[in-house]
Amino acid sequence: MFKPKAIYYEKNIFDYPLGKELMQKYNDIPKIEIENHNNIEEMRKKSNKEFVDMKRNLIIGVRKTHNFVPNNKTSDFLVPYTSSGCTAFCMYCYLVCNYNKCAYLRLFVNREKMLEKIINTAKKSNKPLTFEIGSNSDLILENTITGNLKWTIENFQNVPNGFLTLPTKFDMVDDILPLNHNGKITIRMSVNPEEIINKVEFGTSHLLERITAINKLKEAGYNIGILIAPVIFIENWKEKYLELIKILDKKLSKKVKKDAFFEIIFMTYSYVHTKINEEAFPNAINLYDKEKMTGRGRGKYWYKNNLREEGKYFFIENMKKYFPNNKIEYIV
């Protein structure tokens, strides 16, 4: 259970029930009032080596932007929702790339307004719409602090034409198992070989814990997606990922294997990641490989086309062998 070192808060959070609840919950934690959760000067001035310590803080504010971004993958829209950032330390996290050192967990207490916009958009639609509510954070993790995911599911269950989806790397799902979700929620569990989880995805659940959570969620009637993501082309990557596929085949329940879908995403990386990781995790593996990677925009890298094509062929062939009845939504 995450216990913050300090709370940074906007004063208007007291206008919202959740704001009052969180401040009471952490009444024994030191608190610092801030003007804007988006610009905490003290944090921006900290060195890269203080990255881990920064993530021990919790920021509580009010979300001001509510713009929906069209999406063409497993949802119709990416939706800003109740949190941003995370308490984990995945060394490739795109939020670190976007926010630099400031990828700490931010909670937004105006959840009623955010959910209301989603509900109204769904009601006005003449076709089913799926909203990705977890693109900026991990809502399974956040739920252990705020109860927001439980609250969301309870208040969304009867919305016409509306569906929600979110990814996670955590196994703390028991709180949402008894809920009446009416089949409107898809939870997509991210998986990787245990070696990568241990060496790269610091602070997240272990592989077998994630698989157990998948089986529990399916038993509770949730729609299930599985992300093999991000694929990292470490030494002997084919052996590592083949073993992962075999473990999934062996450990996933029959119900999951009946209709779960897969997403396969190759890792992207950046100069920002490199500089932070060198100082914050000096003894960790180096994810940047100049022999395998090429530029992808300013300061960003991804794997070279020939390696990506080799990876696509590997996953298509092996998924066809072990999961012949399950759809791969995309490989990118």
VENCORQUI-V683315 format. One record per residue. N is the residue number from 1. SS is DSSP state (h for helix, s for strand, l for the rest). D_CENTER is the distance of its C-alpha to the mean C-alpha in whole Angstrom. Layout:
n->N ss->SS d_center->D_CENTER
n->N ss->SS d_center->D_CENTER
//
This chain:
n->1 ss->l d_center->17
n->2 ss->l d_center->16
n->3 ss->l d_center->20
n->4 ss->l d_center->20
n->5 ss->l d_center->22
n->6 ss->s d_center->23
n->7 ss->s d_center->22
n->8 ss->s d_center->22
n->9 ss->s d_center->23
n->10 ss->s d_center->25
n->11 ss->h d_center->28
n->12 ss->h d_center->27
n->13 ss->h d_center->24
n->14 ss->h d_center->28
n->15 ss->h d_center->28
n->16 ss->l d_center->25
n->17 ss->h d_center->26
n->18 ss->h d_center->22
n->19 ss->h d_center->23
n->20 ss->h d_center->26
n->21 ss->h d_center->24
n->22 ss->h d_center->22
n->23 ss->h d_center->25
n->24 ss->h d_center->27
n->25 ss->h d_center->24
n->26 ss->l d_center->24
n->27 ss->l d_center->28
n->28 ss->l d_center->29
n->29 ss->l d_center->26
n->30 ss->l d_center->28
n->31 ss->s d_center->27
n->32 ss->s d_center->27
n->33 ss->s d_center->28
n->34 ss->s d_center->26
n->35 ss->l d_center->27
n->36 ss->l d_center->24
n->37 ss->l d_center->20
n->38 ss->l d_center->20
n->39 ss->l d_center->22
n->40 ss->l d_center->23
n->41 ss->h d_center->26
n->42 ss->h d_center->26
n->43 ss->h d_center->23
n->44 ss->h d_center->23
n->45 ss->l d_center->26
n->46 ss->l d_center->25
n->47 ss->l d_center->25
n->48 ss->h d_center->22
n->49 ss->h d_center->24
n->50 ss->h d_center->23
n->51 ss->h d_center->19
n->52 ss->h d_center->18
n->53 ss->h d_center->21
n->54 ss->h d_center->19
n->55 ss->l d_center->16
n->56 ss->l d_center->18
n->57 ss->s d_center->19
n->58 ss->s d_center->17
n->59 ss->s d_center->18
n->60 ss->s d_center->19
n->61 ss->s d_center->20
n->62 ss->l d_center->20
n->63 ss->l d_center->18
n->64 ss->l d_center->21
n->65 ss->l d_center->20
n->66 ss->l d_center->19
n->67 ss->l d_center->19
n->68 ss->l d_center->18
n->69 ss->s d_center->17
n->70 ss->s d_center->18
n->71 ss->l d_center->16
n->72 ss->l d_center->18
n->73 ss->l d_center->15
n->74 ss->l d_center->14
n->75 ss->l d_center->15
n->76 ss->l d_center->17
n->77 ss->s d_center->16
n->78 ss->s d_center->13
n->79 ss->l d_center->13
n->80 ss->l d_center->13
n->81 ss->l d_center->12
n->82 ss->l d_center->13
n->83 ss->s d_center->11
n->84 ss->s d_center->10
n->85 ss->s d_center->9
n->86 ss->l d_center->8
n->87 ss->l d_center->11
n->88 ss->l d_center->10
n->89 ss->s d_center->12
n->90 ss->s d_center->10
n->91 ss->l d_center->13
n->92 ss->l d_center->12
n->93 ss->l d_center->9
n->94 ss->h d_center->10
n->95 ss->h d_center->10
n->96 ss->h d_center->12
n->97 ss->h d_center->14
n->98 ss->h d_center->14
n->99 ss->h d_center->15
n->100 ss->l d_center->17
n->101 ss->l d_center->17
n->102 ss->l d_center->16
n->103 ss->l d_center->12
n->104 ss->l d_center->13
n->105 ss->s d_center->12
n->106 ss->s d_center->14
n->107 ss->s d_center->14
n->108 ss->s d_center->16
n->109 ss->l d_center->19
n->110 ss->l d_center->20
n->111 ss->h d_center->18
n->112 ss->h d_center->22
n->113 ss->h d_center->22
n->114 ss->h d_center->18
n->115 ss->h d_center->19
n->116 ss->h d_center->22
n->117 ss->h d_center->22
n->118 ss->h d_center->19
n->119 ss->h d_center->22
n->120 ss->h d_center->25
n->121 ss->h d_center->23
n->122 ss->h d_center->23
n->123 ss->h d_center->27
n->124 ss->h d_center->28
n->125 ss->l d_center->27
n->126 ss->l d_center->29
n->127 ss->l d_center->27
n->128 ss->l d_center->24
n->129 ss->s d_center->20
n->130 ss->s d_center->17
n->131 ss->s d_center->14
n->132 ss->s d_center->11
n->133 ss->l d_center->10
n->134 ss->l d_center->6
n->135 ss->l d_center->6
n->136 ss->l d_center->7
n->137 ss->s d_center->5
n->138 ss->l d_center->4
n->139 ss->h d_center->7
n->140 ss->h d_center->9
n->141 ss->h d_center->9
n->142 ss->h d_center->10
n->143 ss->h d_center->13
n->144 ss->h d_center->14
n->145 ss->h d_center->16
n->146 ss->h d_center->16
n->147 ss->l d_center->16
n->148 ss->h d_center->15
n->149 ss->h d_center->13
n->150 ss->h d_center->17
n->151 ss->h d_center->19
n->152 ss->h d_center->17
n->153 ss->h d_center->18
n->154 ss->h d_center->21
n->155 ss->h d_center->22
n->156 ss->h d_center->20
n->157 ss->l d_center->22
n->158 ss->l d_center->25
n->159 ss->l d_center->24
n->160 ss->l d_center->26
n->161 ss->l d_center->24
n->162 ss->s d_center->21
n->163 ss->s d_center->18
n->164 ss->s d_center->14
n->165 ss->s d_center->11
n->166 ss->s d_center->7
n->167 ss->s d_center->5
n->168 ss->s d_center->5
n->169 ss->l d_center->7
n->170 ss->l d_center->9
n->171 ss->l d_center->12
n->172 ss->l d_center->14
n->173 ss->l d_center->14
n->174 ss->h d_center->18
n->175 ss->h d_center->18
n->176 ss->h d_center->17
n->177 ss->h d_center->19
n->178 ss->l d_center->22
n->179 ss->l d_center->21
n->180 ss->l d_center->23
n->181 ss->l d_center->20
n->182 ss->l d_center->23
n->183 ss->l d_center->21
n->184 ss->l d_center->19
n->185 ss->s d_center->15
n->186 ss->s d_center->13
n->187 ss->s d_center->11
n->188 ss->s d_center->9
n->189 ss->s d_center->9
n->190 ss->s d_center->8
n->191 ss->s d_center->12
n->192 ss->l d_center->14
n->193 ss->l d_center->17
n->194 ss->h d_center->18
n->195 ss->h d_center->19
n->196 ss->h d_center->16
n->197 ss->h d_center->14
n->198 ss->h d_center->17
n->199 ss->h d_center->18
n->200 ss->h d_center->15
n->201 ss->s d_center->12
n->202 ss->s d_center->14
n->203 ss->l d_center->13
n->204 ss->l d_center->11
n->205 ss->l d_center->12
n->206 ss->l d_center->15
n->207 ss->h d_center->15
n->208 ss->h d_center->18
n->209 ss->h d_center->16
n->210 ss->h d_center->13
n->211 ss->h d_center->16
n->212 ss->h d_center->18
n->213 ss->h d_center->15
n->214 ss->h d_center->15
n->215 ss->h d_center->19
n->216 ss->h d_center->19
n->217 ss->h d_center->17
n->218 ss->h d_center->19
n->219 ss->h d_center->22
n->220 ss->l d_center->21
n->221 ss->l d_center->21
n->222 ss->l d_center->17
n->223 ss->s d_center->17
n->224 ss->s d_center->15
n->225 ss->s d_center->13
n->226 ss->s d_center->12
n->227 ss->s d_center->11
n->228 ss->s d_center->13
n->229 ss->s d_center->11
n->230 ss->s d_center->12
n->231 ss->s d_center->15
n->232 ss->l d_center->17
n->233 ss->l d_center->21
n->234 ss->l d_center->22
n->235 ss->l d_center->26
n->236 ss->l d_center->26
n->237 ss->h d_center->23
n->238 ss->h d_center->25
n->239 ss->h d_center->26
n->240 ss->h d_center->23
n->241 ss->h d_center->21
n->242 ss->h d_center->24
n->243 ss->h d_center->24
n->244 ss->h d_center->20
n->245 ss->h d_center->21
n->246 ss->h d_center->24
n->247 ss->h d_center->22
n->248 ss->h d_center->20
n->249 ss->h d_center->23
n->250 ss->h d_center->25
n->251 ss->h d_center->23
n->252 ss->l d_center->21
n->253 ss->l d_center->23
n->254 ss->h d_center->26
n->255 ss->h d_center->24
n->256 ss->h d_center->21
n->257 ss->h d_center->22
n->258 ss->h d_center->24
n->259 ss->h d_center->22
n->260 ss->l d_center->18
n->261 ss->s d_center->17
n->262 ss->s d_center->16
n->263 ss->s d_center->14
n->264 ss->s d_center->15
n->265 ss->s d_center->13
n->266 ss->s d_center->15
n->267 ss->l d_center->14
n->268 ss->s d_center->15
n->269 ss->s d_center->16
n->270 ss->s d_center->18
n->271 ss->h d_center->21
n->272 ss->h d_center->19
n->273 ss->h d_center->17
n->274 ss->h d_center->21
n->275 ss->h d_center->22
n->276 ss->h d_center->20
n->277 ss->h d_center->19
n->278 ss->h d_center->23
n->279 ss->h d_center->24
n->280 ss->h d_center->21
n->281 ss->l d_center->21
n->282 ss->l d_center->25
n->283 ss->l d_center->25
n->284 ss->l d_center->22
n->285 ss->l d_center->22
n->286 ss->l d_center->22
n->287 ss->l d_center->20
n->288 ss->l d_center->22
n->289 ss->l d_center->24
n->290 ss->l d_center->27
n->291 ss->l d_center->29
n->292 ss->l d_center->26
n->293 ss->s d_center->24
n->294 ss->s d_center->25
n->295 ss->s d_center->25
n->296 ss->l d_center->22
n->297 ss->l d_center->23
n->298 ss->l d_center->24
n->299 ss->l d_center->23
n->300 ss->s d_center->20
n->301 ss->s d_center->21
n->302 ss->s d_center->20
n->303 ss->s d_center->22
n->304 ss->l d_center->25
n->305 ss->h d_center->26
n->306 ss->h d_center->28
n->307 ss->h d_center->25
n->308 ss->h d_center->23
n->309 ss->h d_center->26
n->310 ss->h d_center->26
n->311 ss->h d_center->23
n->312 ss->h d_center->23
n->313 ss->h d_center->26
n->314 ss->h d_center->25
n->315 ss->h d_center->22
n->316 ss->h d_center->24
n->317 ss->h d_center->27
n->318 ss->h d_center->26
n->319 ss->h d_center->23
n->320 ss->h d_center->27
n->321 ss->h d_center->28
n->322 ss->h d_center->26
n->323 ss->l d_center->24
n->324 ss->l d_center->27
n->325 ss->l d_center->26
n->326 ss->l d_center->22
n->327 ss->l d_center->21
n->328 ss->s d_center->19
n->329 ss->s d_center->18
n->330 ss->s d_center->18
n->331 ss->s d_center->18
n->332 ss->l d_center->17
//
